[in-house]
Amino acid sequence: MRLFTTAAQLRPIPRSTRFANGGVSFWFRDIGLPERRNPLPGDAEYDVCVVGAGYSGLWTAYYLKKAQPDLRIAVIEREFAGFGASGRNGGWLSAEFAGSRERYAQSHGKSSMIALQRAMMHTVDEVATVARDEGIDADIVRGGMRLVATNAAQRARLAEEIEYLQEWGYWPDDVHLLEPDHEPRLSVAGAVAAAYSPHAARVHPAKLVTGLARVVEGLGVDLFEGTAVEEIRPREGTSPPAVVTDHGTVRAEHVIRATEGFTSTLRGHKREWLPMNSSMIATEPLPDELWEKIGWEGRELLGDSAHSYVYAQRTADGRIAIGGRGVPYRFGSAQDDGATQPQAIVELWQALVRLFPDVSEVPVEHAWSGVLGVPRDWCPSVHLDPASGVGWAGGYVGSGVATSNLAGRTLRDLVLGRETDLTRLPWVGHQVRGWEPEPLRWVGTQMIYGLYRTADRRESRTPEDKVRTSRFAGLATRIAGR
């Protein structure tokens, strides 16, 4: 990515008269920012205190309260429910699971990792079913996921990925290459191959998280907003775990940290998970004649097979929302204000027009960004330590819409002391070392994504008879430790 973006590079991008950059996300602009709930009134005691009112925290509270209604549960949020990645993501409810399958299999066996993958497939249905049963209208369409390749190297890599996945829990019906005339039609410029998985659904992120917050409150969970958590203290002797906030201290038998990309803001967790930035843009609604050219009647999720990949959806009101890593990391784990860097807007628009040249004159209406949590080994985890009383879930590396639901159900079983199929999955209790100190992690992150982008450029210029993945991508993966 270029360090600087000139006015000349921004000028070709058509921008709506309603263009906005930041302001949480287009999703919240669409439904309006929620009215703030009251902050924590002071010191309090609960059975369970959840830190973070995103998907992970709200799903945990939801399943705990449904399983044991008499539990006293509090959810503490610095801003408002869904302010973080839960209200900013690309709306990909999919069975994709980040992290090395081999790494999980080393500790628990291959069959356990396959069970985790099958659980992720079930999770897509679980989220859609709960949303329907609880009256949460989140524009969910179970159209599956389509991945496209736009050059020879990507095509070879896509075929290898399908073969690999079919060794780790996917059957041929779960993921497969598509025939060129596959229906429903989705016309992607330059596509030389495409794959499909039915285990995915489009979702409106803000509608899902605000609806879930409403349901959780209706079950009797206390949801406090505008309350900054400064520290989570583990159990000490007879003193229970505690959540120290700017409005008082909450003591509880169990404390669940569900802070994902904001984990580095907590005392003692600066280097635990890297706050990785991901950026998005959304167009104005496309006219009907453009949709007739493009197709996309199935509302599938759409991604490409590049190393610096993008992810997209056709929204309920007929826009294209597309995202990618943008400026991936800010020095010192600094948090962005939600605005997208100019160079990220340029790259996302270029990716959009590369996939759909006919939309080159459709104005961009909104740009925004958010942070997600990345562990040092890029592997998500969920855990509850009985000795300290502190649990956590996260490190989803961009696959959190579905994974957070699986985490919430797993934390329910861990808190209630149940030994279940979920608590035996290999990501439970997974431990990883922290990230390197600065400036090493900033330099490393810039190098990794710079190498991936270089690999993409080289592969786009590679002749058809040379389909090898660029060596720059292999080097980036080794540096990342993935």
C-alpha positions in Angstrom: 0.0 0.0 0.0 1.2 3.5 -0.8 2.2 5.6 2.2 0.6 8.6 0.6 -2.4 9.1 -1.6 -2.5 12.1 -3.9 -5.5 14.2 -4.8 -5.2 12.9 -8.4 -5.6 9.3 -7.2 -8.8 10.2 -5.2 -10.3 12.4 -8.0 -11.5 9.5 -10.2 -13.6 8.1 -7.3 -17.2 9.3 -7.7 -18.5 10.3 -4.3 -22.1 10.8 -3.3 -23.3 14.2 -2.1 -24.1 12.3 1.1 -20.6 10.8 1.3 -19.4 10.3 4.9 -16.1 8.8 6.2 -16.3 7.3 9.7 -19.3 7.8 12.0 -19.1 4.2 13.2 -20.3 2.6 9.9 -22.8 2.7 7.1 -24.8 0.0 8.9 -25.5 2.4 11.9 -26.1 5.3 9.5 -28.7 3.1 7.9 -30.6 2.4 11.1 -29.5 5.4 13.2 -27.3 5.4 16.2 -29.0 3.9 19.3 -30.1 5.8 22.3 -27.4 5.4 25.0 -28.2 3.1 27.9 -27.3 4.2 31.4 -23.8 3.7 32.7 -23.0 1.5 35.7 -24.4 3.3 38.7 -21.6 2.3 41.1 -20.1 -0.7 42.8 -22.1 -3.9 42.2 -22.1 -7.7 42.5 -23.3 -10.2 40.0 -22.9 -13.9 39.2 -21.4 -13.1 35.8 -19.9 -9.9 34.5 -19.2 -9.7 30.7 -16.9 -7.0 29.5 -17.8 -5.8 26.0 -21.3 -5.6 24.3 -20.4 -6.9 20.9 -21.4 -10.3 19.5 -19.2 -12.3 21.8 -20.4 -10.7 25.0 -24.1 -10.5 24.0 -24.2 -14.1 22.8 -22.6 -15.3 26.0 -25.2 -13.4 28.1 -28.0 -14.6 25.9 -27.2 -18.3 26.2 -26.4 -18.1 29.9 -29.7 -16.4 30.7 -31.7 -18.9 28.5 -30.0 -21.8 30.2 -30.3 -20.5 33.8 -32.7 -17.5 34.1 -31.9 -16.8 37.7 -28.3 -15.9 37.0 -27.5 -12.2 37.7 -25.6 -11.0 34.6 -24.2 -7.6 33.8 -22.7 -6.5 30.5 -20.3 -3.5 30.6 -19.6 -1.5 27.5 -17.4 1.6 27.0 -19.4 3.0 24.2 -22.7 1.4 23.1 -23.7 -2.1 22.1 -22.2 -2.9 18.7 -19.8 0.1 18.6 -16.8 -2.2 17.7 -16.3 -4.8 15.0 -19.9 -6.2 15.6 -21.4 -3.0 14.1 -18.7 -2.4 11.4 -18.0 -5.8 9.8 -18.8 -6.9 6.2 -21.9 -8.9 7.2 -20.3 -12.3 6.5 -22.0 -15.0 8.5 -20.0 -17.9 7.3 -18.5 -21.2 8.4 -15.0 -19.9 7.7 -12.7 -20.5 10.7 -9.4 -18.6 11.0 -6.3 -20.3 12.3 -4.1 -23.3 11.5 -6.0 -26.5 11.4 -2.8 -28.4 11.9 -2.0 -26.4 15.0 -5.2 -27.4 16.7 -4.9 -31.0 15.5 -1.4 -31.3 17.1 -2.9 -30.8 20.5 -6.3 -32.5 20.1 -6.2 -34.7 17.0 -7.5 -34.2 13.5 -11.0 -35.5 14.3 -11.4 -32.8 16.9 -10.5 -30.1 14.4 -13.0 -31.6 11.9 -15.6 -31.5 14.7 -14.8 -27.8 15.2 -15.3 -27.1 11.4 -18.7 -29.0 11.4 -19.7 -26.9 14.5 -19.0 -23.8 12.5 -21.3 -25.0 9.7 -24.1 -25.5 12.3 -23.4 -22.1 13.7 -24.5 -20.3 10.5 -27.9 -22.0 10.9 -28.0 -21.3 14.6 -27.6 -17.6 14.2 -30.2 -17.4 11.5 -32.6 -19.5 13.6 -32.2 -17.5 16.8 -32.6 -14.2 14.9 -35.9 -15.5 13.4 -37.2 -16.9 16.7 -36.3 -13.8 18.6 -37.8 -11.4 16.1 -34.5 -9.9 15.0 -34.8 -8.7 11.4 -31.2 -8.5 10.3 -31.7 -8.8 6.5 -30.3 -12.4 6.7 -30.3 -14.2 3.4 -28.7 -17.7 3.3 -27.3 -17.4 -0.2 -24.0 -19.1 0.5 -20.5 -17.8 -0.3 -18.8 -17.5 -3.7 -15.0 -17.2 -4.0 -13.6 -16.1 -7.3 -10.2 -16.4 -8.9 -9.1 -13.8 -11.4 -5.8 -15.1 -12.6 -4.0 -18.4 -13.1 -2.2 -18.4 -9.7 -5.5 -17.7 -7.9 -7.2 -20.4 -9.8 -4.6 -23.0 -8.8 -4.7 -21.8 -5.2 -8.5 -22.0 -5.1 -8.5 -25.6 -6.4 -5.8 -26.5 -3.8 -7.8 -24.8 -1.0 -11.0 -26.8 -1.8 -9.0 -30.1 -1.8 -7.4 -29.1 1.5 -10.8 -28.2 3.1 -12.3 -31.5 2.0 -9.6 -33.1 4.2 -10.6 -31.1 7.2 -14.4 -31.4 7.6 -15.9 -30.3 4.3 -17.7 -32.7 2.1 -18.0 -32.0 -1.7 -21.5 -30.6 -1.1 -20.0 -28.2 1.5 -17.5 -26.5 -0.9 -16.9 -27.2 -4.6 -15.8 -25.5 -7.8 -18.7 -24.1 -9.9 -19.4 -24.8 -13.6 -19.1 -21.6 -15.8 -22.8 -21.5 -16.4 -23.8 -21.9 -12.8 -27.1 -20.3 -11.7 -27.9 -17.9 -10.1 -25.6 -15.7 -12.2 -23.0 -13.4 -10.8 -20.8 -11.7 -13.4 -17.4 -10.9 -12.0 -15.0 -9.4 -14.6 -11.9 -11.5 -15.3 -13.1 -14.5 -13.3 -11.3 -17.7 -14.4 -12.8 -19.9 -11.7 -15.2 -19.8 -8.8 -16.1 -21.9 -5.8 -19.2 -22.1 -3.7 -20.1 -23.1 -0.1 -23.8 -23.1 1.1 -22.6 -22.5 4.7 -22.9 -18.7 4.7 -25.4 -15.9 4.9 -25.6 -12.2 4.3 -26.4 -10.2 7.4 -26.9 -6.5 8.3 -24.4 -6.3 11.2 -25.9 -3.4 13.1 -29.4 -4.8 12.9 -28.2 -8.1 14.3 -26.2 -6.6 17.2 -28.8 -4.0 18.2 -31.5 -6.7 18.0 -29.5 -9.1 20.1 -28.9 -6.3 22.7 -32.6 -5.7 22.9 -33.4 -9.4 23.4 -30.7 -9.8 26.0 -32.1 -6.9 28.0 -35.5 -8.4 27.7 -34.3 -11.6 29.3 -33.2 -9.6 32.4 -29.5 -8.9 31.7 -28.3 -5.5 33.0 -26.5 -3.7 30.0 -24.5 -0.7 31.1 -23.1 1.6 28.4 -20.7 4.6 28.5 -18.7 2.7 31.2 -14.9 2.3 30.5 -13.3 -0.8 31.9 -9.8 -0.1 33.1 -8.8 -3.5 34.5 -9.9 -7.0 35.0 -8.7 -8.5 38.3 -8.6 -12.3 38.8 -9.7 -14.0 42.0 -7.4 -13.5 44.9 -8.0 -15.9 47.9 -11.6 -15.4 49.0 -12.0 -12.2 46.9 -13.9 -12.8 43.7 -12.8 -11.6 40.3 -13.5 -7.9 39.7 -14.0 -5.5 36.8 -12.7 -2.0 37.6 -14.4 0.8 35.7 -14.6 4.6 35.8 -18.0 4.3 37.4 -17.3 1.7 40.0 -16.1 -1.9 40.6 -18.2 -5.0 39.7 -17.5 -8.2 41.5 -18.7 -11.5 40.1 -18.1 -15.2 40.4 -17.1 -15.2 36.7 -15.8 -12.4 34.5 -15.8 -12.8 30.7 -13.5 -10.7 28.6 -15.2 -10.1 25.2 -13.2 -7.2 24.0 -11.8 -8.6 20.7 -9.8 -5.7 18.9 -10.0 -3.5 22.0 -8.3 -6.0 24.3 -5.0 -4.0 24.1 -6.7 -1.1 25.9 -7.0 -3.1 29.1 -4.3 -2.9 31.7 -1.9 -5.8 31.3 -3.2 -6.9 27.9 -1.3 -4.5 25.6 0.4 -7.2 23.5 -2.1 -10.0 23.8 -4.0 -9.5 20.6 -3.0 -7.2 17.8 -5.8 -4.6 16.9 -5.9 -5.1 13.1 -7.7 -2.5 11.0 -10.2 -3.5 8.4 -11.9 -0.9 6.1 -15.0 -0.8 4.0 -16.9 1.3 1.5 -20.5 1.2 0.4 -21.9 2.5 -2.8 -25.2 4.3 -3.4 -28.0 1.8 -4.5 -27.3 0.5 -8.0 -30.0 1.1 -10.7 -31.9 -1.9 -11.9 -30.2 -2.0 -15.3 -26.8 -2.5 -13.6 -28.1 -5.3 -11.4 -29.4 -7.0 -14.6 -25.9 -7.0 -15.9 -24.2 -8.1 -12.7 -26.8 -10.7 -11.6 -26.2 -11.5 -7.9 -29.8 -12.7 -7.5 -28.7 -15.2 -4.9 -27.3 -12.6 -2.6 -24.2 -14.7 -2.0 -21.3 -13.4 -0.1 -18.5 -12.7 -2.5 -14.8 -12.9 -1.9 -11.7 -13.2 -4.1 -8.6 -15.5 -3.9 -6.0 -12.8 -3.7 -3.6 -12.7 -0.7 -4.8 -9.2 0.2 -8.3 -10.3 -0.3 -11.6 -8.4 -0.4 -15.0 -9.4 0.8 -18.3 -8.0 -0.4 -22.1 -8.3 -0.2 -25.2 -7.1 -2.1 -27.1 -5.2 0.6 -30.9 -5.4 1.2 -31.3 -2.0 -0.4 -29.3 -2.7 -3.5 -25.8 -1.4 -2.7 -22.4 -3.1 -2.9 -20.5 -3.0 0.3 -16.8 -4.1 0.0 -14.0 -4.4 2.5 -10.4 -5.2 2.9 -7.5 -4.8 5.3 -6.8 -1.1 4.4 -4.1 0.3 6.7 -3.8 -2.9 8.7 -2.1 -1.7 11.9 -1.3 1.6 13.7 1.9 2.0 15.7 1.6 1.1 19.4 -1.7 -0.6 18.9 -3.4 2.8 18.5 -7.1 2.8 17.8 -8.5 4.6 14.7 -11.5 6.9 15.1 -13.5 4.9 12.5 -12.5 6.9 9.5 -10.9 5.1 6.5 -7.5 6.3 5.3 -7.6 7.8 1.8 -5.3 5.2 0.4 -7.6 2.5 1.7 -10.6 4.1 0.0 -8.6 4.2 -3.3 -7.7 0.5 -3.1 -11.2 -0.6 -2.2 -12.7 1.4 -5.0 -10.1 0.0 -7.4 -10.9 -3.6 -6.2 -14.7 -2.9 -6.7 -14.2 -1.6 -10.2 -11.8 -4.4 -11.1 -14.6 -7.0 -10.1 -17.5 -4.9 -11.5 -16.3 -2.4 -14.2 -19.9 -1.3 -14.8 -20.2 0.3 -11.4 -17.3 2.7 -12.0 -19.7 5.7 -12.1 -21.8 4.7 -9.1 -20.9 7.0 -6.3 -19.4 5.8 -3.0 -21.6 6.9 -0.2 -19.8 5.8 2.9 -16.3 4.7 4.1 -15.4 3.4 7.6 -13.1 1.1 9.4 -12.9 -1.0 12.6 -10.5 -3.2 14.5 -10.4 -6.9 14.9 -8.3 -9.0 17.3 -5.3 -11.0 16.0 -3.4 -13.5 18.2 0.3 -14.0 17.6 -0.4 -17.5 16.0 -3.6 -16.2 14.2 -5.7 -18.8 16.0 -9.0 -17.9 17.8 -9.6 -19.2 21.3 -12.2 -19.5 24.1 -11.5 -20.3 27.7 -12.5 -20.1 31.3 -9.9 -20.4 34.0 -11.6 -21.8 37.1 -8.9 -20.7 39.5 -9.0 -17.0 38.5 -12.7 -17.0 37.5 -11.8 -15.1 34.3 -12.7 -16.3 30.8 -12.4 -14.9 27.3 -13.3 -15.4 23.7 -11.9 -13.8 20.6 -9.0 -13.5 18.3 -11.3 -14.2 15.4 -9.1 -12.7 12.7 -12.0 -11.4 10.7 -14.4 -14.4 11.0 -16.2 -13.3 14.1 -19.8 -13.0 13.0 -20.4 -16.7 13.3 -17.4 -17.7 15.5 -18.6 -15.3 18.3 -21.9 -17.3 18.5 -20.0 -20.6 18.9 -17.9 -18.9 21.5 -21.0 -17.7 23.4 -22.5 -21.2 23.5 -19.1 -22.6 24.6 -18.7 -20.1 27.4 -22.2 -20.9 28.6 -21.2 -24.5 29.1 -17.9 -23.6 30.7 -19.5 -21.1 33.2 -22.2 -23.6 34.1 -19.6 -26.4 34.6 -20.9 -28.6 31.8 -18.7 -31.0 29.9 -20.1 -31.0 26.4 -19.1 -31.5 22.8 -18.5 -27.8 22.6 -16.1 -27.6 25.6 -14.1 -30.5 24.0 -13.4 -28.6 20.8 -9.7 -27.8 20.2 -9.9 -24.1 20.4 -11.0 -24.2 24.1 -8.1 -23.3 26.3 -5.8 -22.6 23.4 -2.9 -20.5 24.6 -0.5 -18.3 22.6 2.4 -15.9 23.4 2.0 -12.2 23.1 3.1 -10.0 20.2 6.6 -8.5 20.0 7.2 -5.1 21.5 7.3 -2.0 19.3 8.6 -1.1 16.9 9.0 -4.8 15.9 5.3 -5.6 15.6 4.6 -2.4 13.5 7.5 -3.2 11.2 6.5 -6.8 10.9 2.9 -6.1 10.1 3.8 -3.5 7.4 6.2 -6.0 5.9 3.7 -8.9 5.9 1.0 -6.9 4.1 3.4 -5.2 1.8 4.7 -8.7 0.7 1.1 -9.9 0.2 0.3 -7.0 -2.0 3.5 -7.4 -4.0 2.6 -11.1 -4.5 -0.8 -10.1 -5.8 0.7 -7.6 -8.3 3.2 -10.2 -9.5 0.5 -12.9 -9.9 -1.8 -10.6 -11.9 1.0 -10.3 -14.4 2.0 -14.0 -14.5 1.4 -15.8 -17.8 -1.3 -18.5 -17.8 1.3 -21.3 -18.1 3.0 -20.3 -14.9 0.5 -20.8 -12.0 2.8 -20.9 -9.0 1.9 -18.7 -6.0 4.3 -15.9 -5.6 7.2 -16.6 -3.3 6.6 -13.2 -1.7 3.3 -14.6 -0.2 5.1 -17.6 1.2 7.7 -15.3 2.9 4.9 -13.2 4.3 3.1 -16.2 5.8 6.3 -17.4 7.4 7.0 -14.0 9.0 3.4 -13.9 10.2 3.7 -17.3 11.9 0.4 -18.4 10.5 
